Amino acid sequence: MSLDVSDQLLAEAERGDIREQDFVDTVRTSLPYAYDLIASLAADLRAGTAEFTDNQTPPPSEKERGQLLRALASDAIRGSLERHFGVTLAFQNCHRVAAFRPEAKGGDTHHRFTSSRAQLLNQSPELRDC
């Protein structure tokens, strides 16, 4: 799944650095499901006191699942979204993404969520091919 990059932004990238906000806007319009899901998790995190918020609802279709996988598999996209929303993201499977407060990264809760044990415990037969 490729980003839908405007000719202007592509020309700017060819000349040198681009503004991160322009990149985030491209992600927002190219991967709207992923962007909106992460925005929602970040808003929920800011509104509460928990160390993290997470999504456990599968995407409505493979198109949306692809958007989420694309966003979280790319270091550039993931890093830009983390900076844009002020969160640290963690990802367990084809849809369980979590937004952590940045200061929680490396802490006990973050470590438990990102551990090999948590990954194994979060598996199920219906997610085998996601």
ABEGO torsion letter per residue (X at the ends): XBBBBBAAAAAAAAAEBBBAAAAAAAAAAABAAAAAAAAAAAAAAAABABABBBBABBBABAAAAAAAAAAAABAAAAAAAAAAAGBBBBBABAABBBBBBAAABGBAAAAAAABAAAAAAABBAAAAAX
